[in-house]
C-alpha cells in the first residue's frame, strides 16, 4: 500500500479534499480539540464546497487532564448551532487517555481515506491561525477505522446524562486551584479578573450619537426587505478592529454570555467592522432581543436599550481563547 507523507496545506488535504470523492462523514480521534475549529471546518465546507458532512469527534486526553467547563459548554453549543446530527462529540472518561491523532473519512458507512500523524483537531495544528508545522501520513482506511472504533468504544457522549459523573470537568484546570463541577454553570468573576477587555457600542457614535442604528444596521440589520428580522451584528469601531483583540476575520470563536448562553461569533464585513454570529446571523439578534424582553422579530429602539440599562457589549478575553460577554 502506498502512503503519502504531508506537511503542507493539511487543512485542505486532510479535512476537505475527501469530500470531493463523495465522503460524507469524518471520524476523529484526537488528544485535544477546539469547538471553534469544528465550527470553522463545517462552515468552510458549506461556504466553499456547498457540502454538509458529519463529524464524530472523540477527544482522548480528557481522561487524564479533565476538561474545562467552558470548553464543554462550547462543544455543546457548537453541536446545537449546526443543528441535526452533523456534529457529535465524545470524551475519554476518567482513567482512560489517548493522545492519538487519527482521521478517518467514510462514504456511505465505508472507510475510504485515513490520515494519522501529529496534528490535533485545532486551528493551530492545521495552519489556520499560526505557523506550527505538523506532519500527517495517509494510512489504510479500513485498518484505521477498526483502530478508531476500538479506541473510542468507552468514550462518553458529550450530551449524555452522565457526562459530569464520568468525565472530570473543572472550572479551571490548574492543578493547585481547580475544583470539579457536577453541572453547567456560568463563568465566575474570578475568571475575569485582570483579563483583557473591550467595550463595543450598540448605538451610533457619529451620525446620530447615542441613538440605536436604523433598519439595516447594528441590532436592526435584518429590519429590511426580505431579511429575517432578528438578524443583527455588533459594530466594531476602527480602533477596536485594529487592536487585534479578536481573531482574524472568518475564524469563529466561542463567546460565553453572562446569562449562561454560549454563542459563536466571527469578525466580518469590510474593515472588520462587525461581529456576526455563526452559523446563523440571527443568533446574536435573538439573544439580544431575549435579554431586552422583546419578540424575536422586533425593531430594537434606543428606548429599549435605555430601559434595559446598557448601550454597549463588554467582551473579556479568557485564557482558553474564548470570550465572556457582559450585557
One Martini backbone bead per residue (centre of mass of N, CA, C, O) as a GRO file, in nm:
protein
  327
    1UNK     BB    1   0.095   0.037   0.024
    2UNK     BB    2   0.055   0.361  -0.024
    3UNK     BB    3   0.204   0.670   0.093
    4UNK     BB    4   0.140   0.998   0.241
    5UNK     BB    5   0.353   1.270   0.315
    6UNK     BB    6   0.258   1.562   0.511
    7UNK     BB    7   0.303   1.946   0.578
    8UNK     BB    8   0.105   2.078   0.372
    9UNK     BB    9  -0.210   2.171   0.357
   10UNK     BB   10  -0.386   2.008   0.571
   11UNK     BB   11  -0.674   2.110   0.557
   12UNK     BB   12  -0.729   2.032   0.263
   13UNK     BB   13  -0.629   1.728   0.257
   14UNK     BB   14  -0.769   1.613   0.526
   15UNK     BB   15  -1.058   1.803   0.564
   16UNK     BB   16  -1.166   1.830   0.239
   17UNK     BB   17  -1.094   1.651  -0.018
   18UNK     BB   18  -1.280   1.392   0.038
   19UNK     BB   19  -1.548   1.529  -0.056
   20UNK     BB   20  -1.487   1.492  -0.368
   21UNK     BB   21  -1.524   1.159  -0.314
   22UNK     BB   22  -1.802   1.146  -0.123
   23UNK     BB   23  -1.767   1.213   0.151
   24UNK     BB   24  -1.983   1.220   0.476
   25UNK     BB   25  -1.771   1.125   0.713
   26UNK     BB   26  -1.593   1.221   1.018
   27UNK     BB   27  -1.349   1.055   1.210
   28UNK     BB   28  -1.214   1.140   1.539
   29UNK     BB   29  -0.888   1.109   1.698
   30UNK     BB   30  -0.794   1.321   1.978
   31UNK     BB   31  -0.642   1.476   2.225
   32UNK     BB   32  -0.722   1.761   2.104
   33UNK     BB   33  -0.961   2.044   2.084
   34UNK     BB   34  -1.207   2.258   1.897
   35UNK     BB   35  -1.505   2.413   1.860
   36UNK     BB   36  -1.429   2.642   1.667
   37UNK     BB   37  -1.301   2.455   1.452
   38UNK     BB   38  -1.553   2.296   1.384
   39UNK     BB   39  -1.705   2.537   1.275
   40UNK     BB   40  -1.507   2.617   1.056
   41UNK     BB   41  -1.512   2.352   0.898
   42UNK     BB   42  -1.816   2.343   0.829
   43UNK     BB   43  -1.834   2.630   0.697
   44UNK     BB   44  -1.627   2.587   0.472
   45UNK     BB   45  -1.783   2.360   0.328
   46UNK     BB   46  -2.043   2.520   0.280
   47UNK     BB   47  -1.925   2.771   0.127
   48UNK     BB   48  -1.708   2.627  -0.087
   49UNK     BB   49  -1.860   2.322  -0.137
   50UNK     BB   50  -2.161   2.274  -0.064
   51UNK     BB   51  -2.126   2.098   0.215
   52UNK     BB   52  -2.235   1.834   0.411
   53UNK     BB   53  -2.116   1.682   0.724
   54UNK     BB   54  -1.996   1.450   0.946
   55UNK     BB   55  -1.890   1.470   1.294
   56UNK     BB   56  -1.676   1.252   1.496
   57UNK     BB   57  -1.564   1.354   1.813
   58UNK     BB   58  -1.269   1.229   1.982
   59UNK     BB   59  -1.148   1.297   2.312
   60UNK     BB   60  -0.857   1.167   2.483
   61UNK     BB   61  -0.741   1.371   2.735
   62UNK     BB   62  -0.975   1.383   2.952
   63UNK     BB   63  -0.887   1.137   3.133
   64UNK     BB   64  -0.633   1.310   3.249
   65UNK     BB   65  -0.706   1.640   3.239
   66UNK     BB   66  -0.971   1.695   3.170
   67UNK     BB   67  -1.229   1.965   3.162
   68UNK     BB   68  -1.336   2.255   3.064
   69UNK     BB   69  -1.634   2.396   3.101
   70UNK     BB   70  -1.625   2.590   2.859
   71UNK     BB   71  -1.566   2.369   2.653
   72UNK     BB   72  -1.820   2.204   2.695
   73UNK     BB   73  -2.016   2.436   2.621
   74UNK     BB   74  -1.903   2.475   2.334
   75UNK     BB   75  -1.967   2.197   2.221
   76UNK     BB   76  -2.272   2.212   2.268
   77UNK     BB   77  -2.318   2.468   2.097
   78UNK     BB   78  -2.210   2.359   1.829
   79UNK     BB   79  -2.405   2.121   1.796
   80UNK     BB   80  -2.658   2.307   1.799
   81UNK     BB   81  -2.591   2.516   1.569
   82UNK     BB   82  -2.574   2.295   1.323
   83UNK     BB   83  -2.762   2.087   1.359
   84UNK     BB   84  -2.859   1.798   1.401
   85UNK     BB   85  -2.591   1.537   1.323
   86UNK     BB   86  -2.312   1.676   1.237
   87UNK     BB   87  -2.228   1.698   1.556
   88UNK     BB   88  -2.026   1.476   1.752
   89UNK     BB   89  -1.930   1.416   2.100
   90UNK     BB   90  -1.646   1.268   2.280
   91UNK     BB   91  -1.512   1.140   2.589
   92UNK     BB   92  -1.274   1.055   2.791
   93UNK     BB   93  -1.267   0.898   3.068
   94UNK     BB   94  -1.172   0.846   3.362
   95UNK     BB   95  -0.859   0.664   3.315
   96UNK     BB   96  -0.864   0.749   3.007
   97UNK     BB   97  -0.618   0.772   2.736
   98UNK     BB   98  -0.559   0.959   2.412
   99UNK     BB   99  -0.297   1.089   2.177
  100UNK     BB  100  -0.416   1.058   1.916
  101UNK     BB  101  -0.417   1.125   1.539
  102UNK     BB  102  -0.723   1.041   1.380
  103UNK     BB  103  -0.849   1.021   1.032
  104UNK     BB  104  -1.180   0.915   0.913
  105UNK     BB  105  -1.330   0.847   0.608
  106UNK     BB  106  -1.668   0.827   0.490
  107UNK     BB  107  -1.883   0.631   0.254
  108UNK     BB  108  -2.161   0.499   0.335
  109UNK     BB  109  -1.987   0.358   0.588
  110UNK     BB  110  -1.713   0.357   0.421
  111UNK     BB  111  -1.384   0.345   0.423
  112UNK     BB  112  -1.152   0.574   0.219
  113UNK     BB  113  -0.988   0.760   0.436
  114UNK     BB  114  -0.662   0.813   0.605
  115UNK     BB  115  -0.509   0.979   0.894
  116UNK     BB  116  -0.178   1.012   1.049
  117UNK     BB  117  -0.031   1.201   1.343
  118UNK     BB  118   0.029   1.534   1.499
  119UNK     BB  119  -0.265   1.658   1.454
  120UNK     BB  120  -0.473   1.828   1.604
  121UNK     BB  121  -0.806   1.955   1.641
  122UNK     BB  122  -0.688   2.257   1.516
  123UNK     BB  123  -0.595   2.561   1.396
  124UNK     BB  124  -0.293   2.539   1.454
  125UNK     BB  125  -0.232   2.253   1.334
  126UNK     BB  126  -0.387   2.349   1.043
  127UNK     BB  127  -0.286   2.659   0.973
  128UNK     BB  128  -0.492   2.904   1.045
  129UNK     BB  129  -0.342   3.053   1.333
  130UNK     BB  130  -0.041   2.961   1.231
  131UNK     BB  131   0.314   2.806   1.214
  132UNK     BB  132   0.281   2.528   1.278
  133UNK     BB  133   0.428   2.208   1.238
  134UNK     BB  134   0.292   1.923   1.072
  135UNK     BB  135   0.231   1.560   1.044
  136UNK     BB  136   0.099   1.348   0.780
  137UNK     BB  137  -0.038   1.013   0.708
  138UNK     BB  138  -0.138   0.783   0.500
  139UNK     BB  139  -0.371   0.515   0.555
  140UNK     BB  140  -0.544   0.249   0.605
  141UNK     BB  141  -0.882   0.274   0.636
  142UNK     BB  142  -0.978   0.006   0.762
  143UNK     BB  143  -0.773  -0.005   0.995
  144UNK     BB  144  -0.838   0.273   1.115
  145UNK     BB  145  -1.134   0.217   1.179
  146UNK     BB  146  -1.087  -0.012   1.380
  147UNK     BB  147  -0.911   0.150   1.575
  148UNK     BB  148  -1.112   0.375   1.645
  149UNK     BB  149  -1.345   0.203   1.752
  150UNK     BB  150  -1.181   0.074   1.981
  151UNK     BB  151  -1.082   0.337   2.128
  152UNK     BB  152  -1.399   0.473   2.154
  153UNK     BB  153  -1.597   0.275   2.310
  154UNK     BB  154  -1.570   0.437   2.612
  155UNK     BB  155  -1.681   0.687   2.537
  156UNK     BB  156  -1.845   1.000   2.620
  157UNK     BB  157  -2.108   1.168   2.561
  158UNK     BB  158  -2.153   1.509   2.579
  159UNK     BB  159  -2.491   1.466   2.594
  160UNK     BB  160  -2.490   1.301   2.838
  161UNK     BB  161  -2.621   1.241   3.153
  162UNK     BB  162  -2.311   1.126   3.266
  163UNK     BB  163  -2.071   1.327   3.212
  164UNK     BB  164  -2.010   1.443   3.510
  165UNK     BB  165  -1.938   1.148   3.629
  166UNK     BB  166  -1.712   1.047   3.399
  167UNK     BB  167  -1.608   1.345   3.374
  168UNK     BB  168  -1.360   1.577   3.448
  169UNK     BB  169  -1.496   1.892   3.538
  170UNK     BB  170  -1.371   2.231   3.524
  171UNK     BB  171  -1.325   2.564   3.586
  172UNK     BB  172  -1.022   2.493   3.635
  173UNK     BB  173  -0.695   2.333   3.549
  174UNK     BB  174  -0.530   2.401   3.774
  175UNK     BB  175  -0.420   2.191   4.012
  176UNK     BB  176  -0.412   2.390   4.274
  177UNK     BB  177  -0.733   2.519   4.206
  178UNK     BB  178  -0.914   2.303   4.121
  179UNK     BB  179  -1.270   2.234   4.062
  180UNK     BB  180  -1.525   2.032   4.053
  181UNK     BB  181  -1.806   1.974   3.847
  182UNK     BB  182  -2.177   1.871   3.815
  183UNK     BB  183  -2.251   2.135   3.644
  184UNK     BB  184  -2.358   2.383   3.480
  185UNK     BB  185  -2.197   2.717   3.463
  186UNK     BB  186  -2.098   3.017   3.492
  187UNK     BB  187  -1.883   3.246   3.476
  188UNK     BB  188  -1.657   3.379   3.688
  189UNK     BB  189  -1.516   3.653   3.829
  190UNK     BB  190  -1.227   3.537   3.867
  191UNK     BB  191  -1.184   3.480   3.552
  192UNK     BB  192  -1.182   3.810   3.484
  193UNK     BB  193  -0.948   3.897   3.636
  194UNK     BB  194  -0.719   4.084   3.442
  195UNK     BB  195  -0.852   4.076   3.174
  196UNK     BB  196  -0.900   4.150   2.868
  197UNK     BB  197  -1.090   4.444   2.745
  198UNK     BB  198  -1.400   4.533   2.560
  199UNK     BB  199  -1.607   4.794   2.420
  200UNK     BB  200  -1.919   4.779   2.241
  201UNK     BB  201  -2.135   4.948   2.053
  202UNK     BB  202  -2.509   4.972   2.010
  203UNK     BB  203  -2.458   5.261   1.911
  204UNK     BB  204  -2.410   5.551   1.784
  205UNK     BB  205  -2.115   5.785   1.730
  206UNK     BB  206  -2.182   5.996   1.484
  207UNK     BB  207  -2.448   6.066   1.334
  208UNK     BB  208  -2.632   5.951   1.605
  209UNK     BB  209  -2.555   5.988   1.900
  210UNK     BB  210  -2.702   5.730   2.104
  211UNK     BB  211  -2.839   5.590   1.869
  212UNK     BB  212  -2.991   5.362   1.719
  213UNK     BB  213  -2.997   5.180   1.457
  214UNK     BB  214  -3.120   5.149   1.172
  215UNK     BB  215  -3.243   4.993   0.933
  216UNK     BB  216  -2.964   4.777   0.836
  217UNK     BB  217  -2.828   4.791   1.134
  218UNK     BB  218  -2.705   4.627   1.368
  219UNK     BB  219  -2.969   4.521   1.555
  220UNK     BB  220  -3.132   4.607   1.261
  221UNK     BB  221  -3.036   4.449   1.003
  222UNK     BB  222  -3.319   4.278   0.937
  223UNK     BB  223  -3.501   4.555   0.894
  224UNK     BB  224  -3.542   4.439   0.576
  225UNK     BB  225  -3.703   4.326   0.345
  226UNK     BB  226  -3.628   3.966   0.334
  227UNK     BB  227  -3.524   3.961   0.600
  228UNK     BB  228  -3.454   3.856   0.902
  229UNK     BB  229  -3.537   4.039   1.178
  230UNK     BB  230  -3.303   3.917   1.380
  231UNK     BB  231  -3.081   4.022   1.241
  232UNK     BB  232  -2.731   4.086   1.344
  233UNK     BB  233  -2.481   4.322   1.473
  234UNK     BB  234  -2.166   4.413   1.606
  235UNK     BB  235  -2.004   4.688   1.635
  236UNK     BB  236  -1.663   4.782   1.517
  237UNK     BB  237  -1.442   4.985   1.578
  238UNK     BB  238  -1.147   5.070   1.439
  239UNK     BB  239  -0.969   5.045   1.693
  240UNK     BB  240  -1.064   4.758   1.764
  241UNK     BB  241  -0.987   4.622   1.494
  242UNK     BB  242  -0.670   4.697   1.528
  243UNK     BB  243  -0.598   4.549   1.812
  244UNK     BB  244  -0.638   4.218   1.811
  245UNK     BB  245  -0.859   4.095   2.007
  246UNK     BB  246  -0.957   3.938   1.773
  247UNK     BB  247  -0.980   3.731   1.548
  248UNK     BB  248  -0.973   3.669   1.244
  249UNK     BB  249  -1.142   3.679   0.980
  250UNK     BB  250  -1.363   3.387   0.983
  251UNK     BB  251  -1.298   3.303   1.284
  252UNK     BB  252  -1.433   3.132   1.513
  253UNK     BB  253  -1.576   3.212   1.845
  254UNK     BB  254  -1.628   3.172   2.174
  255UNK     BB  255  -1.921   3.285   2.371
  256UNK     BB  256  -1.976   3.371   2.710
  257UNK     BB  257  -2.246   3.455   2.873
  258UNK     BB  258  -2.404   3.604   3.160
  259UNK     BB  259  -2.659   3.378   3.115
  260UNK     BB  260  -2.504   3.095   2.993
  261UNK     BB  261  -2.461   3.137   2.712
  262UNK     BB  262  -2.350   3.010   2.383
  263UNK     BB  263  -2.157   3.156   2.126
  264UNK     BB  264  -2.079   3.226   1.775
  265UNK     BB  265  -1.825   3.430   1.642
  266UNK     BB  266  -1.730   3.681   1.384
  267UNK     BB  267  -1.541   3.854   1.190
  268UNK     BB  268  -1.671   4.122   0.973
  269UNK     BB  269  -1.647   4.291   0.709
  270UNK     BB  270  -1.532   4.567   0.603
  271UNK     BB  271  -1.283   4.648   0.829
  272UNK     BB  272  -1.383   4.477   1.070
  273UNK     BB  273  -1.691   4.613   1.169
  274UNK     BB  274  -1.796   4.318   1.274
  275UNK     BB  275  -2.018   4.095   1.452
  276UNK     BB  276  -2.102   3.769   1.388
  277UNK     BB  277  -2.307   3.500   1.374
  278UNK     BB  278  -2.258   3.140   1.400
  279UNK     BB  279  -2.438   3.016   1.133
  280UNK     BB  280  -2.636   3.260   1.237
  281UNK     BB  281  -2.729   3.595   1.226
  282UNK     BB  282  -2.974   3.560   1.442
  283UNK     BB  283  -2.856   3.474   1.715
  284UNK     BB  284  -2.771   3.755   1.831
  285UNK     BB  285  -3.052   3.891   1.799
  286UNK     BB  286  -3.209   3.698   1.982
  287UNK     BB  287  -3.045   3.743   2.236
  288UNK     BB  288  -3.099   4.046   2.274
  289UNK     BB  289  -3.410   4.032   2.271
  290UNK     BB  290  -3.435   3.853   2.515
  291UNK     BB  291  -3.296   4.050   2.714
  292UNK     BB  292  -3.511   4.290   2.635
  293UNK     BB  293  -3.806   4.161   2.601
  294UNK     BB  294  -3.840   4.075   2.295
  295UNK     BB  295  -3.930   3.994   2.011
  296UNK     BB  296  -3.764   3.836   1.750
  297UNK     BB  297  -3.889   4.072   1.528
  298UNK     BB  298  -3.799   4.327   1.659
  299UNK     BB  299  -3.745   4.651   1.702
  300UNK     BB  300  -3.469   4.829   1.816
  301UNK     BB  301  -3.455   5.071   2.057
  302UNK     BB  302  -3.332   5.314   2.252
  303UNK     BB  303  -3.534   5.265   2.480
  304UNK     BB  304  -3.471   4.966   2.526
  305UNK     BB  305  -3.180   5.011   2.628
  306UNK     BB  306  -3.246   5.209   2.860
  307UNK     BB  307  -3.435   5.022   3.011
  308UNK     BB  308  -3.212   4.807   3.059
  309UNK     BB  309  -2.904   4.968   3.094
  310UNK     BB  310  -2.761   4.936   2.793
  311UNK     BB  311  -2.508   5.037   2.511
  312UNK     BB  312  -2.313   4.784   2.559
  313UNK     BB  313  -2.055   4.543   2.488
  314UNK     BB  314  -1.864   4.321   2.695
  315UNK     BB  315  -1.534   4.195   2.641
  316UNK     BB  316  -1.357   3.899   2.753
  317UNK     BB  317  -1.051   3.751   2.759
  318UNK     BB  318  -0.969   3.423   2.769
  319UNK     BB  319  -0.727   3.165   2.825
  320UNK     BB  320  -0.876   2.967   2.586
  321UNK     BB  321  -0.991   3.179   2.346
  322UNK     BB  322  -1.229   3.288   2.470
  323UNK     BB  323  -1.537   3.466   2.567
  324UNK     BB  324  -1.688   3.731   2.755
  325UNK     BB  325  -2.033   3.842   2.788
  326UNK     BB  326  -2.154   4.166   2.874
  327UNK     BB  327  -2.516   4.306   2.933
   0.00000   0.00000   0.00000
